[in-house]
Amino acid sequence: MVKSSIHLFVIYLLGCFLFSGCANIVPPVGGPRDSLSPKLVKASPSLNATNFQGNRINLQFDEFVELQNIYENVIITPTQERFPQIDARLRNITIKLKDTLKPATTYTIQFGNAIRDVNEGNILSNFSYVFSTGNKLDSMILEGRVLLAENGKVDSTLIVMLHGNLNDSAVYKENPLYITRLNGKGYFKFEHLPARKFILYALKGAGGRKYTSNKMLFAFADSIVNTASNNQPVNLYAFVAEPNNLKTQNVAEIKTKLTDKKIRYQLNLENGVQ
């Protein structure tokens, strides 16, 4: 009886190969969609490395990754004259720095939304790689919010900047030392800053980092910020200057106009007017 059953099973299998009437055997398909963003598994040099030397960094992830819009997403601070070379290959992202690094300085490479996995496009949001050319990481923090002076709304495309040159003219003559973005609610946060004095600005332009037109949204802190002693959030109010020639309108005059607009906005809020 057992032998007969075996014979019948063998005949059935032969029939499946010889005749098209039998169903094809296929591997299972489907399954849950991958919704997880890539994870960093190794960095060389390691995250938060000190006494950094050389100009190459390698980041290894747990799955295949790609880069999107690196020039719009990636920010390195203190700022560099030449943008680094950044490449993705399989599970690795390599960074080649082109500028000479300053001694005893903490650097941060912010990737924004540039890193995503290849299969599903899951984004590794706001990933940063931090290292120092000195024997310690700078640890000062500066945070706050930027609102539009006219109505208190948020424009999250503004960038926030710190200048080490404390003269008003720095905002249209020099690139800033530090840059960061706003989140969707208008908040910003600088981390790993040195303990020193800065002037704080925010502006909006076509990828620019200088105040080159009075048609640009522009904001500033009322006074110099000192990261060694400042531990309170800083609120900035952005506005567009009157349509005068920028060359005849210095930053002090622009600040006066913005202060007037900010006061009017604050008074409206107190009186319940929007």
C-alpha positions as CSV (number, residue, x, y, z in Angstrom):
1,M,0.0,0.0,0.0
2,V,2.8,2.4,0.9
3,K,4.7,1.6,-2.4
4,S,1.5,2.2,-4.4
5,S,1.1,5.7,-2.8
6,I,4.8,6.5,-3.6
7,H,4.3,5.4,-7.2
8,L,1.2,7.6,-7.6
9,F,3.0,10.6,-6.1
10,V,6.0,10.2,-8.5
11,I,3.6,9.9,-11.5
12,Y,1.9,13.1,-10.4
13,L,5.1,15.0,-10.2
14,L,6.1,13.7,-13.7
15,G,2.8,14.9,-15.0
16,C,3.3,18.4,-13.6
17,F,6.5,18.7,-15.6
18,L,5.1,17.1,-18.8
19,F,1.7,18.8,-19.0
20,S,0.9,22.5,-18.6
21,G,-2.3,21.8,-16.7
22,C,-0.5,21.7,-13.3
23,A,0.0,25.0,-11.4
24,N,3.4,26.6,-11.5
25,I,5.4,26.6,-8.3
26,V,6.4,30.2,-7.5
27,P,8.1,31.8,-4.5
28,P,5.9,33.8,-2.1
29,V,5.5,37.5,-2.8
30,G,4.4,40.5,-0.8
31,G,5.1,41.0,2.8
32,P,5.2,44.2,4.9
33,R,6.7,47.3,3.3
34,D,10.0,48.5,4.6
35,S,9.2,51.7,6.5
36,L,12.4,52.1,8.5
37,S,15.1,54.7,7.6
38,P,18.7,53.5,7.3
39,K,20.7,53.1,10.4
40,L,24.4,54.0,10.8
41,V,26.4,50.9,11.9
42,K,29.9,52.2,11.6
43,A,31.7,55.5,11.1
44,S,35.4,56.0,10.4
45,P,36.6,58.1,12.1
46,S,33.9,57.4,14.8
47,L,31.1,59.8,15.6
48,N,32.3,62.7,17.9
49,A,35.9,61.9,17.1
50,T,38.5,64.2,18.6
51,N,42.0,65.0,17.2
52,F,40.6,64.5,13.7
53,Q,43.3,64.4,11.0
54,G,43.1,63.9,7.3
55,N,40.2,64.7,5.0
56,R,38.2,61.5,4.5
57,I,35.1,60.2,6.4
58,N,33.3,56.9,5.7
59,L,29.8,56.2,7.0
60,Q,28.4,52.6,6.8
61,F,24.7,51.8,7.0
62,D,22.6,48.7,7.5
63,E,21.2,48.8,4.0
64,F,21.9,50.3,0.5
65,V,21.6,54.1,0.6
66,E,21.5,57.0,-1.9
67,L,21.9,60.7,-1.7
68,Q,19.3,63.3,-2.9
69,N,19.9,67.0,-3.5
70,I,23.1,67.2,-1.5
71,Y,23.8,70.9,-2.3
72,E,20.4,71.9,-0.9
73,N,20.5,69.5,2.1
74,V,24.0,69.2,3.3
75,I,25.5,72.0,5.5
76,I,29.0,71.9,7.0
77,T,29.9,74.3,9.8
78,P,32.1,76.2,10.4
79,T,31.4,76.9,6.7
80,Q,33.8,75.8,4.0
81,E,34.9,77.7,0.9
82,R,34.7,74.6,-1.2
83,F,31.9,72.1,-0.9
84,P,33.1,68.6,0.1
85,Q,32.9,65.7,-2.3
86,I,30.1,63.3,-1.0
87,D,29.4,60.0,-2.7
88,A,27.1,57.0,-2.0
89,R,28.0,53.5,-3.0
90,L,26.1,50.4,-1.8
91,R,25.9,50.7,2.0
92,N,28.5,53.4,2.3
93,I,28.7,57.2,2.1
94,T,32.1,58.8,1.7
95,I,33.0,62.4,2.4
96,K,36.2,64.0,1.1
97,L,36.8,67.5,2.6
98,K,38.5,69.9,0.2
99,D,39.3,72.8,2.6
100,T,42.0,72.9,5.2
101,L,40.4,72.4,8.7
102,K,41.0,74.9,11.5
103,P,42.9,73.7,14.6
104,A,41.0,73.0,17.8
105,T,37.6,73.4,16.1
106,T,34.4,71.3,16.2
107,Y,32.8,70.6,12.8
108,T,29.3,69.5,12.1
109,I,28.1,68.0,8.8
110,Q,24.3,68.2,8.7
111,F,22.7,66.0,6.1
112,G,19.2,67.3,6.3
113,N,17.0,64.9,4.2
114,A,19.8,63.9,1.8
115,I,20.2,60.2,3.0
116,R,17.6,57.7,2.1
117,D,17.4,53.9,1.4
118,V,17.5,52.7,-2.1
119,N,14.4,50.3,-2.1
120,E,11.7,52.4,-0.5
121,G,13.2,55.9,-0.3
122,N,12.9,56.1,3.5
123,I,14.7,59.3,4.7
124,L,17.2,59.4,7.5
125,S,16.1,62.9,8.7
126,N,18.5,65.4,10.3
127,F,21.4,63.1,10.6
128,S,24.7,64.9,11.6
129,Y,28.3,63.8,11.8
130,V,30.4,65.7,14.4
131,F,34.1,65.7,14.9
132,S,36.8,68.0,16.4
133,T,40.3,68.8,15.3
134,G,41.1,69.5,18.9
135,N,41.1,67.3,22.0
136,K,37.4,68.0,22.9
137,L,34.1,68.8,21.3
138,D,32.6,72.3,21.7
139,S,29.4,72.0,23.7
140,M,27.6,75.4,23.6
141,I,24.0,75.6,22.3
142,L,22.0,78.5,20.9
143,E,18.3,78.1,20.0
144,G,15.3,80.2,19.2
145,R,12.6,80.9,16.7
146,V,12.1,83.1,13.6
147,L,8.6,84.6,12.9
148,L,7.5,87.0,10.1
149,A,7.2,90.5,11.6
150,E,4.0,91.3,9.7
151,N,1.8,88.5,10.9
152,G,3.7,86.1,13.2
153,K,3.7,83.3,10.7
154,V,6.6,81.0,9.8
155,D,8.7,80.7,6.7
156,S,10.7,77.5,7.2
157,T,12.9,78.1,4.1
158,L,14.8,80.8,6.0
159,I,18.3,80.0,7.1
160,V,19.8,81.2,10.4
161,M,23.4,82.4,10.5
162,L,26.0,83.3,13.1
163,H,28.8,85.7,12.2
164,G,32.0,86.0,14.2
165,N,32.7,89.5,12.8
166,L,30.6,91.7,15.0
167,N,30.2,94.6,12.6
168,D,26.8,95.1,10.9
169,S,28.5,95.1,7.5
170,A,29.5,91.4,7.9
171,V,26.0,90.2,6.8
172,Y,26.4,91.5,3.3
173,K,30.2,91.3,3.0
174,E,31.1,87.9,4.4
175,N,29.8,84.4,4.6
176,P,28.7,83.3,8.1
177,L,30.6,80.9,10.3
178,Y,27.6,78.8,11.3
179,I,24.4,78.0,9.5
180,T,21.3,76.0,10.4
181,R,17.7,75.5,9.2
182,L,14.3,76.2,10.7
183,N,11.9,73.3,11.4
184,G,8.3,73.5,10.3
185,K,7.3,75.6,13.3
186,G,10.1,78.1,12.8
187,Y,12.5,76.9,15.5
188,F,16.2,76.6,15.1
189,K,19.0,75.1,17.2
190,F,22.8,75.4,16.9
191,E,24.8,72.8,18.7
192,H,28.5,72.2,19.3
193,L,29.3,75.9,19.3
194,P,32.4,77.5,20.8
195,A,32.0,79.8,23.8
196,R,32.3,83.2,22.2
197,K,30.3,86.2,20.9
198,F,28.3,86.2,17.6
199,I,25.8,88.3,15.7
200,L,22.8,86.4,14.8
201,Y,20.8,86.8,11.5
202,A,18.3,85.0,9.4
203,L,17.6,85.5,5.7
204,K,16.1,84.0,2.6
205,G,17.6,84.0,-0.8
206,A,18.3,81.8,-3.8
207,G,20.8,79.7,-2.0
208,G,22.8,82.7,-0.9
209,R,24.3,83.4,2.5
210,K,24.7,87.1,2.3
211,Y,22.2,90.0,2.5
212,T,22.5,91.2,-1.1
213,S,19.0,92.6,-1.8
214,N,16.5,94.6,0.2
215,K,13.8,92.3,-1.3
216,M,15.1,89.4,0.8
217,L,13.5,88.4,4.0
218,F,15.8,89.5,6.8
219,A,16.0,89.2,10.6
220,F,18.5,89.9,13.3
221,A,19.0,89.6,17.0
222,D,18.6,92.8,19.0
223,S,22.0,92.4,20.6
224,I,25.2,90.4,20.3
225,V,24.8,86.8,21.6
226,N,27.4,85.3,23.8
227,T,27.2,81.5,23.8
228,A,29.2,81.3,27.0
229,S,26.5,83.0,29.0
230,N,23.3,83.0,26.9
231,N,20.9,80.2,27.9
232,Q,17.6,81.7,26.8
233,P,15.9,81.2,23.4
234,V,16.3,84.1,21.0
235,N,13.3,85.2,18.9
236,L,13.9,86.9,15.5
237,Y,11.4,88.8,13.4
238,A,11.9,88.7,9.6
239,F,10.7,91.3,7.2
240,V,11.4,92.7,3.7
241,A,13.0,96.2,3.7
242,E,11.4,99.1,1.9
243,P,12.3,99.1,-1.9
244,N,15.2,101.5,-1.7
245,N,18.7,100.9,-3.1
246,L,20.6,98.6,-0.8
247,K,23.8,100.7,-1.3
248,T,22.1,103.7,0.3
249,Q,20.5,101.8,3.1
250,N,22.9,100.5,5.7
251,V,22.1,97.7,8.1
252,A,21.5,100.0,11.0
253,E,18.6,101.7,9.0
254,I,17.2,98.4,8.1
255,K,17.2,97.3,11.8
256,T,15.3,100.5,12.7
257,K,12.6,99.7,10.2
258,L,12.3,96.1,11.4
259,T,12.1,97.2,15.0
260,D,9.2,99.4,14.1
261,K,7.4,96.5,12.3
262,K,8.1,94.1,15.2
263,I,6.7,96.6,17.8
264,R,3.6,97.0,15.8
265,Y,3.2,93.2,15.5
266,Q,3.7,92.7,19.2
267,L,1.2,95.5,20.1
268,N,-1.4,93.9,17.7
269,L,-1.0,90.6,19.6
270,E,-1.5,92.3,22.9
271,N,-4.7,93.9,21.6
272,G,-6.0,90.7,20.1
273,V,-5.5,91.9,16.5
274,Q,-4.1,89.5,13.9
